[in-house]
Amino acid sequence: MGDFFSKLKDFTGGFLSKYSKKQKISIGIGVFLIIAITTGTILYITRPEYAILYKDLDLRESAQIAKSLDELQVDYKIKDEGTILVRKEKINKVKMDLSTKGIPSAKFSYEDLLNKNTMFMSEDEKERAFNYALQNQIASIIEEIPAIKKAFVNLSIPKTSSFILDENKKDSKASVFIDLKEGAVLDKQSIDGIATLVANSVEGLDPKNVTVHDSTGKVLNKEDEDETFASTNQLELQNKVKKDIEKSLMEFLSSVYGYGNVSVMASVKLNFDTDITETKEYKPPIEGEENGIIRSLKESSESVRDNQNGGIPGTDSNTEEITQYQEEQSNESAYNKSSKIVNYEINEIVRKVEKSKGQIQDITVAVILNSEVLEGKELTDEKKKEISNLVSSATGLDTKRVEVYAQAFNTNIADAFDNASKSQGNELPMWAIILLVILVLIPLIGFAVYVIMKNKKKQQMMSQESVKTELDNIDSIKEEIDELELDIKESGYKKSIENFVDKNPEIVSQLLKSWLDED
């Protein structure tokens, strides 16, 4: 073994002796990089490969699985707090070991239902399995919402009856429990969307029978039906109307008095109450006619005539004496009666109007003008009335709700900017300064590069000349050495060396220096 290392050392020394010091350093760096890359490649190829054991876990499930893996002495990694990875070759065994402990509590899905042998299951068992799988599927869909961390769905579906008319028929109901991510908030539209999703997933389920609960158990989708807008939405709408009115009036008045000379403030009150008006209108079906179409007609007439003739009954009529009476003319009475009842068919129009919520109930507008831009620097009553009428026409408001004032504006900041801009009026703009600096720097940089390249070239030439000089010196040294050897042979070593050192001290020092460099 010792001979092998000694031979390797001799071979390496002989191989490197052919190169200069700089080349030896380059060779060493190259060998080091090759060894490092080879080692890294081997470690990367032979590294343990991890695969996902479970994902989308909550903190409780992750902690439970991690504790079980520690007990089983299994190497694992946790990624994103909800994903656990183990070595790929051990994943099946780890799953079996965890399943014996009932970890994790996996959700029953439609795939599990199809893979399960349902031949020997009763109808009730099949129905319960189907409902359980449906619950888990709906919960998985709800968990896709970015703000929701975990969701649980509970369905209460009554059994279907074979009778068409079933007085004891019950409605389907559902409840959804959602656990939101930290800092996440669901708006009303999202909550109503969850209730609609669950209702559309179950046959015969009314969205009104779906309740959505948060982690505290609070019902999120059972608000007052009369409250169409939430308080936050009411405030947002009111502020939006206020800003729109202020912006439109500001632009309208600024076009006359100039920007910065008008200030507008509006106060808006919206009506969110429900107002329903119902009206009925009756009109003939034929346009232009005053009467409608006759539906029924009843007409009757009666005529009575009465004649009064004959004597007066009594004893006088039965006696033989004939009593003489004055003759009078007979009276007749007549009675006539007629009636006519006509029922017309007319159109009945019923209108039910419900005003939309959020209509403007009251607005107050205050306008302040810069008195410096007014004629005479005063706001006359005539001008005030004119501006008030303009604002009322622009917004459709009552003139009593518009107040107009005039006052000198505080323009200290604006004046400071104006003075600064005037003082800098004769100076070059920033872009011109930057362009000038670039134009100056480019030639300087070019000149610096030229000088550096010239000096580098000059140094190379000087190094070549110095090398040539050293070679000439070495040749002269070799000639002196040859002469020295001749002198040594003729007159002895010591005396010849002493004579040579005395005569040529510079050559001796150069020779010693070259020997030291070779060592």
C-alpha positions, 0 to 999 in steps of 0.5 A: 500500500505504501509503494502505491501511494509513493508511486502515486505521489511521484506520478503526480509530482512529475505530472505537475512539474510540467506546468507553472504555478498558475496552471497548477492552481487552475488544475487544482480548482478544476479537480475540486469542482469535478469532485464536488459536482460528482459528489453532489450528483451522487447525493442527489440521485441516492437521496430519499424520495418523499411522497405525500401521505396526507394533505389538506389536514387541519392542525389537530389531524396533523398533530395526531398523525405526527405523534403516531409517526413518531411512535412508529419511528417513521421519518417524515416531513411537514409541508404547509402545515396541512401536508405530511410526506414520508419516504415513497417506499414506506408509504403503503406500510405507513398507511396500513399502520395508521389505519389500524389506529383509525387515523385519519378519520377519512371522509366517505366518498362516492368512490368508496360507495361504488367500490363497496359491495352493496349487494347485501346492504338493505335499502336503509343502509344504502340510503344512509351511505348515499347521504353520507357520501353526499354530505362529504362531497358538498363539504369538499366543494365548499372547502374550495372557497379560498376563505374557508379552511374546513367545512362540515355538512349535515343533511336531514332528508326524510324518507320518500313515501309511496303515497301520493298524498302524504299528510305527514310529509316532512321537508328536507333540511341542512346545516353547514358548519364552516371554519374560516381561515385566519383573517378571512371574512365571508360577505352576504353574497358568499353565504347565500351562495353556500346555502344555494349550493347545498339546496341545489345539491339535494332534491326538494331542499328549499334554501330557506331550510339551509342554515350556515354556521360559523365556528362559534355556532352563530347563524350567518344566513338568517337575518331579518328579511326586511333588512335587504341591505346590511348596515355596512352596505347601507353606509357604503351606498350612502357614502358613494352617493355623497361622493358622486354628488360632491364630485359632480358639483365640484367639476361643474362649478370649477369649470366656471370659477376655476379649479381650487376656488370651489369647495363642496360638502354634501350630506345625504340621507337615503331611505331604506324603508319598504314602501308599497303602493297598490292602486286599482283602475277601472276603464271600458274595454273598448277605447273611446267608449264610455260604457263597457260590454253588456254582460246582462240586461233585465228590463220590465214594464207594468201598466194598471187601469182602474174603473169605478161603476155601480151603486152603493150597497145597502138598504136603499137599494132594496126598497121600492122607493127610488131615490133620485141622485145627481148624476156624476161622471165616473173616474178612472185611474191608470198606473204605469211602471217600467225598470231596466237593469244593465250590467256592464263588463269593464276592465279592472287594472290593479297596480302594485308598486314597491319603491326600491330601497336606498332612494334619496330622502334628503340632501343638504349641500354647502358650497364655499367659493373663493372670494378672491375670484368673485367680482368685487371680492363679494358674494351678492344676494343676486349671485348667491341666488344664481349659484343656488339655482345652478346647484338645484338644477344640477342635482334636482334639489330644493333651493332651500337645501343649498347654502352658498358662502364666500370666503378667502381661501388659505393658499399658503401651500399653493403660493409656496409651490408657485414661488418654488416653481418661479425660482426654478424657472431659469434652471434646467429641468430634471430630465435635461440634467440627467441627460447632460450627466449621461453625455458627460459620463459616457466619454469619461468612461470610454476614456478610462477604459482606453487608458486601462487597456493601454496600460494593460497592453504596456504592462504585457509588453514590459513583462515580455521584455523583462522575460527576454532580459532574464533569458539573456541573463540566464544565457550569460550565466550559463556561459559563466558557469561553463567558464567556471567549470573550466577554471575548476578543472584547471586550478581547483574548485575553491580558488576558481569559485572565489575568483568568480564570486569576486569578479562577478557578484551580480551574476552569482546573486542572479544564479542563486535566485534562479536556483531558489525559484526552481526549488 
